[in-house]
Amino acid sequence: MTTSKDSLKSRIEVADEELHKVFHISKKEIAFAVALLSFYIVVLLFFSTNVVLLIVAGMSFSLWLTFRASHWAIDGLETLGIYAGISAYTIGVLSSLASNTPEAVISALTALRGITTSQPDLVTIAVLSVVMAAGFNIILLGCVVVISARKEGLLEVPVEVVKDDADLIRWTIVAMVLLFALGLLHYITAIITAIETATPIVSIPLPAIAGLMMVISYVIYAAYSVSKKSPRSSEFVKPHRTKRTSLILALIGFVGIFIAGYILTDSIERIFHFDPFSGLGIGLDQQIVIMAMIIGAAGAIPEHGIALIAAAKNKAGIALGNTLGGTTQVLLLIVGGVSFALYPFGGLPLSAAVLLQFVTAAGSLWFLKRAMTDDQRVDIFEGAMILLMQAFVFVLILTPI
């Protein structure tokens, strides 16, 4: 009997160890996740009329699942890339795409909910959240520099970090400045027309062809950059799990991202209808911005975690490269893709908040690139200024106009 119990205990311990190796999740976190899921299911089944409880339960579980599912998707893709023998740069691109998936999924589901239920405010929240996600990536850039340079006061930038993405950063800066100029010219023309004809001023959407060209430009650059990198043999980097396990892990990760996105979108809609801000004297426009910021932050959580953890472990190249790549992806691939996909439904409006974020992104990328290329290093002051610049813009966006 004792031998049987010992054998069962041993098998359980082995299973726990294997589970931790695959999902990188401790027993405490499993218990925490089960508690969150149970709380959400119980509230959904028995307390669905309690809006506050439902929002808290949905937001709590979806944020945890967003964070974990993204890590699983990234881990699975990276291991599959090692098996395929592709370059480290290509794996980095795939990893960055996976970490940006939540932004795309959450904004797309929110926009779809707004279109199918005839709630234009939800569509506005969705498209603005994509731009806000770029803002949180800018904040991440500053945090990565500050954390990486915390000991010596400066961060030595690896040559490959600047070399790999320099052209793409320059193009992203130009694209953001041109979009800002387009919106500014429109508003100048609209103001003159409004004065002459007494008609209201309305914002214009980002042109569909411009959004498509932003997506194409990123795809072309990524394909060209990948083709320049030599394949890496699996003899030098051994995968730490089987192909089957890696594939399952990636699939579970992406499915988890979609489930988390659906729950989070439902929670955001409930918050918007519950209207907890009206008692604080916050207008509708500011409520939309706040909701967009919540979604943008939720979508950026996985990438924040990955980069900040790498920075804390003194892996500056990984942290900075992931953050720069993620920022350009959000601005070109996701913003461009969303604006093109939603153009028949009104598109991505070049509102004052969007234009302000575009020009801030351009300025922050220029500031960081200039700091990296002049002496191959970024100091803690430069990182703090990038962080404060974006925080200042968020304050301005939240200010009623």
Backbone hydrogen bonds, N-H to C=O, Kabsch-Sander energy under -0.5 kcal/mol:
donor,donor_aa,acceptor,acceptor_aa,energy
5,K,1,M,-2.3
6,D,2,T,-2.6
7,S,3,T,-2.5
8,L,4,S,-2.4
9,K,5,K,-2.7
10,S,6,D,-2.4
11,R,7,S,-2.3
12,I,8,L,-2.3
13,E,9,K,-2.3
14,V,10,S,-2.3
15,A,11,R,-2.5
16,D,12,I,-2.6
17,E,13,E,-2.3
18,E,14,V,-2.5
19,L,15,A,-2.6
20,H,16,D,-2.1
21,K,17,E,-2.0
22,V,18,E,-2.1
23,F,19,L,-2.6
24,H,20,H,-1.9
30,I,26,S,-2.2
31,A,27,K,-2.5
32,F,28,K,-2.2
33,A,29,E,-2.9
34,V,30,I,-2.7
35,A,31,A,-2.2
36,L,32,F,-2.2
37,L,33,A,-2.8
38,S,34,V,-2.8
39,F,35,A,-2.4
40,Y,36,L,-2.3
41,I,37,L,-2.7
42,V,38,S,-2.8
43,V,39,F,-2.3
44,L,40,Y,-2.5
45,L,41,I,-2.4
46,F,42,V,-2.7
47,F,42,V,-0.6
47,F,43,V,-1.8
50,N,47,F,-1.8
51,V,49,T,-1.2
54,L,50,N,-2.2
55,I,51,V,-2.4
56,V,52,V,-2.5
57,A,53,L,-2.7
58,G,54,L,-2.5
59,M,55,I,-2.8
60,S,56,V,-2.2
61,F,57,A,-2.2
62,S,58,G,-2.4
63,L,59,M,-2.2
64,W,60,S,-1.7
65,L,61,F,-2.7
66,T,62,S,-2.6
67,F,63,L,-1.9
68,R,64,W,-2.5
69,A,65,L,-2.9
70,S,66,T,-1.6
71,H,67,F,-1.4
72,W,68,R,-2.3
73,A,69,A,-2.5
74,I,70,S,-2.5
75,D,71,H,-2.7
76,G,72,W,-2.6
77,L,73,A,-2.2
78,E,74,I,-2.7
79,T,75,D,-2.1
80,L,76,G,-2.2
81,G,77,L,-2.3
82,I,78,E,-1.6
83,Y,79,T,-2.1
84,A,80,L,-2.0
85,G,81,G,-0.6
85,G,82,I,-0.9
86,I,81,G,-1.8
91,I,87,S,-2.1
92,G,88,A,-2.1
93,V,89,Y,-2.1
94,L,90,T,-2.4
95,S,91,I,-2.6
96,S,92,G,-2.4
97,L,93,V,-2.4
98,A,94,L,-2.4
99,S,95,S,-2.2
100,N,96,S,-1.3
101,T,97,L,-0.6
101,T,98,A,-0.9
103,E,299,G,-0.5
104,A,100,N,-1.5
105,V,101,T,-2.9
106,I,102,P,-2.9
107,S,103,E,-2.1
108,A,104,A,-2.3
109,L,105,V,-2.7
110,T,106,I,-2.2
111,A,107,S,-2.5
112,L,108,A,-2.6
113,R,109,L,-2.4
114,G,110,T,-2.1
115,I,111,A,-2.3
116,T,112,L,-2.8
117,T,113,R,-1.7
118,S,115,I,-0.8
119,Q,114,G,-3.3
122,L,119,Q,-1.2
123,V,119,Q,-1.1
124,T,120,P,-2.2
125,I,121,D,-2.4
126,A,122,L,-2.4
127,V,123,V,-2.4
128,L,124,T,-2.3
129,S,125,I,-1.9
130,V,126,A,-1.0
131,V,127,V,-1.1
132,M,128,L,-2.2
133,A,129,S,-2.2
134,A,130,V,-1.3
135,G,131,V,-1.5
136,F,132,M,-2.3
137,N,133,A,-1.7
138,I,134,A,-1.7
139,I,135,G,-2.0
140,L,136,F,-2.1
141,L,137,N,-2.1
142,G,138,I,-1.8
143,C,139,I,-2.4
144,V,140,L,-2.9
145,V,141,L,-2.0
146,V,142,G,-2.5
147,I,143,C,-2.8
148,S,144,V,-2.6
149,A,145,V,-2.2
150,R,147,I,-1.1
153,G,149,A,-2.0
155,L,378,V,-3.0
157,V,155,L,-0.5
157,V,376,Q,-2.1
161,V,158,P,-1.0
162,V,158,P,-1.1
163,K,159,V,-2.6
164,D,160,E,-2.6
165,D,161,V,-1.0
166,A,162,V,-1.1
169,I,165,D,-2.6
170,R,166,A,-2.3
171,W,167,D,-2.4
172,T,168,L,-2.5
173,I,169,I,-2.4
174,V,170,R,-2.3
175,A,171,W,-2.8
176,M,172,T,-2.4
177,V,173,I,-2.3
178,L,174,V,-2.5
179,L,175,A,-2.2
180,F,176,M,-2.1
181,A,177,V,-2.4
182,L,178,L,-2.5
183,G,179,L,-2.4
184,L,180,F,-2.5
185,L,181,A,-2.6
186,H,182,L,-2.1
187,Y,183,G,-2.3
188,I,184,L,-2.3
189,T,185,L,-2.5
190,A,186,H,-3.0
191,I,187,Y,-2.4
192,I,188,I,-2.0
193,T,189,T,-2.5
194,A,190,A,-2.6
195,I,191,I,-2.2
196,E,192,I,-1.9
197,T,193,T,-2.8
198,A,194,A,-1.9
206,L,348,L,-2.9
211,G,207,P,-2.2
212,L,208,A,-2.4
213,M,209,I,-2.2
214,M,210,A,-1.9
215,V,211,G,-1.8
216,I,212,L,-2.6
217,S,213,M,-2.6
218,Y,214,M,-1.6
219,V,215,V,-2.3
220,I,216,I,-2.9
221,Y,217,S,-2.1
222,A,218,Y,-2.8
223,A,219,V,-2.6
224,Y,220,I,-2.4
225,S,221,Y,-2.8
226,V,222,A,-2.5
227,S,223,A,-2.0
228,K,224,Y,-1.2
229,K,225,S,-0.8
229,K,226,V,-0.8
232,R,85,G,-1.5
233,S,231,P,-0.5
236,F,233,S,-1.3
237,V,233,S,-0.8
238,K,236,F,-0.5
246,S,242,T,-2.3
247,L,243,K,-2.7
248,I,244,R,-2.5
249,L,245,T,-2.5
250,A,246,S,-2.3
251,L,247,L,-2.5
252,I,248,I,-2.9
253,G,249,L,-2.2
254,F,250,A,-2.4
255,V,251,L,-2.5
256,G,252,I,-2.5
257,I,253,G,-2.0
258,F,254,F,-1.9
259,I,255,V,-2.4
260,A,256,G,-2.8
261,G,257,I,-2.5
262,Y,258,F,-2.2
263,I,259,I,-2.3
264,L,260,A,-2.7
265,T,261,G,-2.4
266,D,262,Y,-2.2
267,S,263,I,-2.2
268,I,264,L,-2.6
269,E,265,T,-2.3
270,R,266,D,-1.9
271,I,267,S,-2.4
272,F,268,I,-2.4
273,H,269,E,-2.1
274,F,270,R,-2.6
275,D,271,I,-1.9
278,S,275,D,-0.6
280,L,277,F,-1.6
281,G,278,S,-1.6
282,I,277,F,-1.6
283,G,281,G,-0.5
287,Q,283,G,-2.0
288,I,284,L,-2.4
289,V,285,D,-1.8
290,I,286,Q,-2.5
291,M,287,Q,-2.6
292,A,288,I,-2.3
293,M,289,V,-2.3
294,I,290,I,-2.1
295,I,291,M,-2.3
296,G,292,A,-2.7
297,A,293,M,-2.5
298,A,294,I,-2.4
299,G,295,I,-2.6
300,A,296,G,-1.3
301,I,297,A,-0.9
301,I,298,A,-0.5
304,H,300,A,-2.4
305,G,301,I,-2.6
306,I,302,P,-2.5
307,A,303,E,-2.4
308,L,304,H,-2.6
309,I,305,G,-2.3
310,A,306,I,-2.1
311,A,307,A,-2.5
312,A,308,L,-2.5
313,K,309,I,-1.4
314,N,311,A,-1.7
315,K,310,A,-2.9
316,A,314,N,-1.0
319,A,315,K,-2.3
320,L,316,A,-3.1
321,G,317,G,-2.4
322,N,318,I,-2.5
323,T,319,A,-1.9
324,L,320,L,-2.7
325,G,321,G,-2.5
326,G,322,N,-2.2
327,T,323,T,-2.3
328,T,324,L,-2.2
329,Q,325,G,-1.9
330,V,326,G,-2.3
331,L,327,T,-2.2
332,L,328,T,-2.3
333,L,328,T,-0.5
333,L,329,Q,-1.2
334,I,329,Q,-2.0
335,V,330,V,-2.5
336,G,332,L,-0.9
337,G,333,L,-2.1
338,V,334,I,-2.9
339,S,335,V,-2.3
340,F,336,G,-2.0
341,A,337,G,-2.7
342,L,338,V,-2.4
343,Y,340,F,-0.8
345,F,342,L,-1.4
346,G,343,Y,-1.7
347,G,342,L,-3.1
350,L,204,I,-3.5
351,S,349,P,-1.9
355,L,351,S,-2.7
356,L,352,A,-2.3
357,Q,353,A,-1.9
358,F,354,V,-2.4
359,V,355,L,-2.3
360,T,356,L,-1.7
361,A,357,Q,-2.5
362,A,358,F,-2.2
363,G,359,V,-2.3
364,S,360,T,-2.8
365,L,361,A,-2.5
366,W,362,A,-2.3
367,F,363,G,-2.5
368,L,364,S,-2.6
369,K,365,L,-2.7
370,R,366,W,-2.7
371,A,367,F,-1.9
372,M,368,L,-2.2
373,T,369,K,-2.3
374,D,370,R,-1.6
375,D,371,A,-0.7
376,Q,372,M,-1.1
377,R,371,A,-0.8
378,V,155,L,-2.3
380,I,153,G,-2.2
383,G,379,D,-1.7
384,A,380,I,-2.2
385,M,381,F,-2.2
386,I,382,E,-1.8
387,L,383,G,-2.1
388,L,384,A,-2.6
389,M,385,M,-2.3
390,Q,386,I,-1.9
391,A,387,L,-2.0
392,F,388,L,-2.5
393,V,389,M,-1.8
394,F,390,Q,-2.2
395,V,391,A,-1.8
396,L,392,F,-2.1
397,I,393,V,-2.7
398,L,394,F,-1.9
399,T,395,V,-0.7
399,T,396,L,-0.7
